[in-house]
């Protein structure tokens, strides 16, 4: 595998800690670089630090700050793992349902005319969001984290209770397109289910990703889990009711009001929702995950479409004005289908000046 010079230099600069001597040498070196870098609390070799360094593990980190962050996150991970285990300790069997549709090959549609329209409207309404503008989306993400679970959170729970567990059954309902995994939960659930070596850079990365998931499970699992009628020790979760892992988040500001939406078939209270297909005003198109128009699945539930359908309806009902600036902020750049929806909206409402600000490039 080709490794760039930059990657090799980064690896050379990493510190490796295996014992108390290694740790003291790094502390001494870091304090010489910047005397106010560390607090006394950070550099005290208390029982927690000694616990890590007494193990036969080599910890890799960018610097001492990164190493201390590593240790703190190991503690946080273990604490949250124990809390979650306590919350599910009364459950003997957990059934996890997930809708799984068969993927069918589809034919590329003729969309040349729409592509021209999309490229044209993109050129004059769309631009990258500034750092301040990104905060709108980031604040909405924080709101969602407080109240909802993502499918990846339930996937982590599944991995956690399945680890070294042979009492697992799986069944697929071909009529309902639902896959059900039934797991007998053990009395003692190990926290060693992360499939990488402790001390590695990869393990630190997994801690960064999984701690927020554990916290969401602790706070919100009760909203998704239900007791089976026939047995109080058996519970069920519908994973498909959780938010999609790759949802887009969008918010439009128009006429001094905010209009929020997430992509996907699941809806969030007080957010813009998809209208019934018979009442939709704007045509959507198929787009695949790479952003190619005319193939993939129809984007009827995209966040941008939900917002423009809602604003159009309110204008038609004369509840809001039909002129002024409309700024759409989006986590991801709108896909071609959404740009086409915006084009249709602009044709009907020419006095509304639409601008799009996005954080990440689509595809």
C-alpha positions as MATLAB code, in Angstrom:
seq = 'XXXXXXXXXXXXXXXXXXXXXXXXXXXXXXXXXXXXXXXXXXXXXXXXXXXXXXXXXXXXXXXXXXXXXXXXXXXXXXXXXXXXXXXXXXXXXXXXXXXXXXXXXXXXXXXXXXXXXXXXXXXXXXXXXXXXXXXXXXXXXXXXXXXXXXXXXXXXXXXXXXXXXXXXXXXXXXXXXXXXXXXXXXXXXXXXXXXXXXXXXXXXXXXXXXXXXXXXXXXXXXXXXXXXXXXXXXXXXXXXXXXXXXXXXXXXXXXXXXXXXXXXXXXXXXXXXXXXXXXXXXXXXXXXXXXXXXXXXXXXXXXXXXXXXXXXXXXXXXXXXXXXXXXXXXXXXXXXXXXXXXXXXXXXXXXXXXXXXXXXXXX';
ca = [
       0.000    0.000    0.000;
       1.298    3.462   -0.891;
       1.971    5.635    2.184;
       2.518    9.350    1.630;
       5.444   11.271    3.140;
       2.938   13.237    5.251;
       1.460   10.017    6.697;
       4.946    8.685    7.516;
       5.864   11.946    9.265;
       2.660   11.862   11.324;
       3.414    8.292   12.438;
       6.988    9.249   13.405;
       5.728   12.095   15.612;
       3.289    9.899   17.560;
       4.187    9.097   21.145;
       4.092    5.520   22.447;
       3.446    4.869   26.133;
       3.675    1.491   27.831;
       4.845    2.158   31.392;
       5.302    4.826   34.068;
       8.799    5.670   32.819;
       7.475    6.368   29.287;
       4.727    8.549   30.705;
       7.089   10.622   32.881;
       9.439   11.180   29.954;
       6.597   12.484   27.796;
       5.337   14.745   30.614;
       8.849   16.158   31.048;
       9.195   16.751   27.311;
       5.779   18.407   26.979;
       6.364   20.697   29.978;
       9.639   21.845   28.466;
       7.784   22.789   25.273;
       5.017   24.709   26.994;
       5.050   25.097   30.761;
       1.346   25.935   31.086;
       0.177   23.053   28.894;
      -0.749   20.712   31.756;
      -2.574   21.105   35.037;
      -1.547   19.262   38.191;
      -4.676   17.127   37.823;
      -3.539   16.010   34.375;
       0.001   14.984   35.319;
      -0.645   13.311   38.689;
      -0.018    9.580   38.343;
      -3.205    8.661   40.141;
      -4.705    5.188   40.302;
      -6.447    5.550   36.939;
      -3.251    6.389   35.062;
      -1.373    3.595   36.834;
      -4.154    1.193   35.914;
      -3.625    1.880   32.224;
       0.168    1.815   32.398;
       0.355   -1.430   34.374;
      -1.347   -3.295   31.555;
       0.674   -4.891   28.782;
      -0.628   -2.303   26.312;
       1.191    0.267   24.201;
      -0.828    3.461   23.812;
      -0.276    5.500   20.666;
      -1.201    9.175   20.610;
      -0.349   12.426   18.840;
       0.881   14.088   22.055;
       0.314   14.103   25.805;
      -2.977   15.985   25.552;
      -4.200   13.338   23.115;
      -3.051   10.542   25.445;
      -4.856   12.045   28.445;
      -7.955   12.430   26.273;
      -7.576    8.726   25.368;
      -7.518    7.727   29.052;
     -10.493    9.944   29.907;
     -12.517    8.480   27.045;
     -11.745    4.901   28.103;
     -13.222    5.795   31.508;
     -16.220    7.527   29.930;
     -16.840    4.562   27.640;
     -16.694    2.084   30.543;
     -18.992    4.247   32.709;
     -21.599    4.599   29.955;
     -21.359    0.897   29.104;
     -22.189    0.061   32.744;
     -25.095    2.541   32.789;
     -26.596    1.040   29.640;
     -26.162   -2.489   30.994;
     -28.054   -1.400   34.111;
     -30.909   -0.010   32.019;
     -31.404   -3.264   30.091;
     -30.620   -5.669   32.960;
     -34.317   -6.628   33.334;
     -34.550   -7.740   29.684;
     -34.037  -11.438   28.942;
     -34.721  -11.385   25.191;
     -34.562   -8.410   22.841;
     -36.191   -8.593   19.399;
     -34.844   -6.033   16.929;
     -36.898   -5.456   13.759;
     -35.592   -3.718   10.659;
     -37.260   -3.176    7.298;
     -35.009   -4.568    4.547;
     -36.146   -4.185    0.952;
     -34.619   -6.199   -1.858;
     -32.518   -4.012   -4.118;
     -33.749   -4.178   -7.672;
     -31.766   -3.136  -10.707;
     -33.311   -0.136  -12.441;
     -32.887    1.416  -15.861;
     -31.285    4.832  -16.333;
     -33.995    7.366  -17.168;
     -33.628   10.077  -19.815;
     -32.981   13.205  -17.736;
     -30.819   15.343  -20.050;
     -33.259   18.250  -19.960;
     -33.453   18.188  -16.157;
     -29.650   18.022  -15.867;
     -29.382   21.283  -17.840;
     -31.944   22.933  -15.552;
     -30.135   21.683  -12.438;
     -26.714   22.905  -13.582;
     -28.146   26.306  -14.447;
     -29.915   26.909  -11.128;
     -26.932   25.607   -9.138;
     -24.676   28.174  -10.765;
     -26.435   31.196   -9.305;
     -28.209   30.155   -6.076;
     -25.711   27.824   -4.392;
     -22.559   28.393   -2.307;
     -20.656   27.004    0.677;
     -21.862   27.937    4.158;
     -19.651   30.172    6.290;
     -18.521   29.054    9.764;
     -21.328   31.091   11.371;
     -23.895   29.654    8.963;
     -22.776   26.104    9.784;
     -23.855   26.703   13.391;
     -27.519   26.624   12.357;
     -27.172   23.016   11.199;
     -24.892   21.997   14.075;
     -27.393   23.328   16.625;
     -30.183   21.303   15.010;
     -27.973   18.187   15.176;
     -27.553   18.792   18.916;
     -31.329   19.108   19.295;
     -31.858   15.773   17.538;
     -29.166   14.073   19.645;
     -31.082   15.014   22.797;
     -34.378   13.448   21.731;
     -33.803   10.726   19.123;
     -31.826    7.604   18.277;
     -30.071    6.870   15.010;
     -30.105    3.432   13.381;
     -26.348    3.237   14.084;
     -27.062    3.597   17.833;
     -29.295    0.521   17.791;
     -26.675   -1.238   15.650;
     -24.146   -0.585   18.442;
     -26.564   -2.016   21.025;
     -27.015   -5.074   18.796;
     -23.240   -5.521   18.521;
     -22.827   -5.087   22.275;
     -25.366   -7.744   23.326;
     -24.406  -10.126   20.491;
     -20.693  -10.189   21.343;
     -19.556  -13.739   22.250;
     -23.230  -14.706   22.402;
     -24.449  -17.863   20.647;
     -28.106  -17.455   21.642;
     -29.160  -15.424   18.609;
     -31.971  -16.208   16.161;
     -32.824  -14.444   12.915;
     -36.007  -14.509   10.849;
     -37.080  -12.683    7.686;
     -40.725  -11.913    6.910;
     -40.776  -11.734    3.108;
     -44.328  -10.325    3.059;
     -43.636   -7.436    5.443;
     -39.980   -7.148    4.337;
     -38.909   -7.194    8.003;
     -35.777   -8.864    9.339;
     -35.981   -9.744   13.058;
     -32.961  -10.571   15.205;
     -33.779  -12.168   18.591;
     -30.987  -12.000   21.167;
     -30.906  -13.663   24.586;
     -29.155  -11.090   26.757;
     -26.429  -12.444   29.025;
     -26.149  -11.419   32.683;
     -22.659  -10.011   32.179;
     -22.179   -8.011   28.983;
     -18.544   -7.455   28.054;
     -17.313   -4.001   27.023;
     -14.616   -5.500   24.776;
     -16.799   -5.713   21.663;
     -14.922   -2.992   19.766;
     -12.991   -5.055   17.178;
      -9.647   -3.225   17.354;
      -6.661   -3.359   19.682;
      -6.779   -1.246   22.856;
      -4.064    1.400   22.751;
      -4.197    1.783   18.984;
      -5.122    4.974   17.150;
      -8.134    3.066   15.756;
      -9.425    2.285   19.271;
      -9.305    5.987   20.160;
     -11.280    6.686   16.985;
     -13.884    4.075   17.982;
     -14.217    5.670   21.427;
     -14.856    9.069   19.819;
     -17.655    7.553   17.710;
     -19.239    5.186   20.212;
     -19.409    7.349   23.353;
     -22.057    9.687   21.827;
     -24.000    6.604   20.673;
     -23.972    5.104   24.164;
     -25.124    8.421   25.637;
     -28.024    8.628   23.173;
     -29.017    5.042   23.985;
     -28.986    5.796   27.718;
     -31.130    8.908   27.262;
     -33.540    7.850   24.507;
     -33.775    4.038   24.339;
     -37.005    4.027   26.378;
     -38.749    5.908   23.533;
     -38.107    3.070   21.076;
     -38.318   -0.090   23.173;
     -41.634   -1.774   24.028;
     -42.541   -4.673   26.266;
     -44.080   -7.715   24.567;
     -47.657   -8.383   25.716;
     -47.055  -12.061   26.357;
     -43.898  -11.784   28.500;
     -42.586   -8.876   30.598;
     -38.986  -10.036   30.197;
     -39.111   -9.833   26.379;
     -38.836   -6.479   24.588;
     -38.886   -5.263   20.997;
     -37.266   -2.399   19.070;
     -38.158   -1.287   15.561;
     -34.792   -0.109   14.238;
     -36.493    1.403   11.195;
     -38.187    3.982   13.447;
     -34.800    5.439   14.370;
     -33.332    8.265   12.321;
     -31.366    7.197    9.281;
     -27.590    7.255    9.764;
     -27.000    9.432    6.712;
     -29.871   11.901    7.101;
     -29.575   15.353    5.697;
     -30.557   18.237    7.939;
     -31.859   21.448    6.412;
     -33.403   24.675    7.644;
     -34.834   27.522    5.585;
     -35.257   31.082    6.811;
     -38.116   32.918    5.117;
     -40.460   35.701    6.200;
     -38.766   35.819    9.638;
     -39.511   32.144   10.320;
     -37.490   28.920   10.337;
     -38.565   25.772    8.505;
     -36.645   22.654    9.544;
     -36.622   19.176    8.012;
     -34.663   15.949    7.963;
     -34.483   13.524    5.057;
     -36.139   10.121    5.243;
     -39.567    8.636    5.878;
     -39.388    9.165    9.657;
     -40.654   12.547   10.802;
     -39.668   14.831   13.673;
     -42.215   16.764   15.730;
     -42.702   20.355   14.480;
     -40.461   19.782   11.430;
     -41.665   19.960    7.825;
     -43.049   16.596    6.697;
     -43.560   14.974    3.309;
     -47.030   15.649    1.888;
     -49.100   12.721    0.706;
     -48.047   11.785   -2.825;
     -51.427   12.965   -4.194;
     -50.979   16.398   -2.605;
     -47.329   16.987   -3.520;
     -46.871   20.051   -5.719;
     -43.322   19.435   -6.904;
     -41.960   16.562   -8.950;
     -38.980   14.668   -7.521;
     -36.597   12.348   -9.350;
     -34.479    9.270   -8.847;
     -30.936    9.925   -7.621;
     -28.398    7.338   -6.476;
     -25.934    7.676   -3.588;
     -23.271    9.081   -5.884;
     -25.565   11.906   -6.934;
     -26.387   10.555  -10.389;
     -29.770   11.686  -11.657;
     -32.264    9.287  -13.237;
     -31.245    6.154  -11.351;
     -31.541    4.979   -7.750;
     -34.606    5.795   -5.665;
     -37.134    8.614   -5.916;
     -36.252   11.450   -3.531;
     -39.806   12.107   -2.314;
     -38.645   12.333    1.312;
     -35.629   14.614    0.964;
     -35.387   17.424    3.512;
     -35.234   20.202    0.917;
     -38.386   18.956   -0.823;
     -40.261   18.833    2.490;
     -39.322   22.456    3.197;
     -40.253   23.836   -0.222;
     -43.535   21.888   -0.253;
     -44.391   23.398    3.143;
     -43.478   26.979    2.229;
     -45.371   26.722   -1.077;
     -48.484   25.475    0.747;
     -48.354   28.368    3.234;
     -47.955   30.890    0.404;
     -50.924   29.348   -1.442;
     -52.988   29.628    1.748;
     -51.854   33.292    2.032;
     -50.436   32.629    5.493;
     -47.037   34.015    4.488;
     -45.915   36.494    1.831;
     -44.927   35.616   -1.731;
     -41.799   37.761   -2.013;
     -38.488   38.289   -0.267;
     -35.318   36.341    0.437;
     -35.397   32.627    1.257;
     -32.114   31.136    2.479;
     -31.818   27.358    2.733;
     -29.041   26.007    4.972;
     -28.208   22.336    4.421;
     -25.743   19.843    5.878;
     -25.250   18.381    2.398;
     -25.423   20.107   -0.935;
     -28.883   19.465   -2.451;
     -28.995   16.487   -4.797;
     -30.085   17.015   -8.440;
     -33.678   16.106   -7.563;
     -33.785   18.792   -4.862;
     -32.288   21.399   -7.179;
     -35.052   20.511   -9.630;
     -37.649   20.970   -6.862;
     -36.149   24.398   -6.101;
     -36.324   25.274   -9.810;
     -40.038   24.413   -9.858;
     -40.614   26.504   -6.729;
     -38.814   29.500   -8.291;
     -40.925   29.234  -11.437;
     -44.144   29.432   -9.405;
     -42.806   32.099   -7.011;
     -40.512   34.339   -9.103;
     -40.502   37.095   -6.463;
     -38.893   34.820   -3.875;
     -35.103   35.114   -4.040;
     -33.781   31.650   -3.135;
     -30.222   31.124   -1.894;
     -28.679   27.784   -0.869;
     -25.854   27.458    1.673;
     -24.439   23.959    2.191;
     -21.657   22.438    4.309;
     -20.674   19.213    2.521;
     -20.521   18.441   -1.185;
     -23.071   15.879   -2.363;
     -21.868   12.492   -3.627;
];
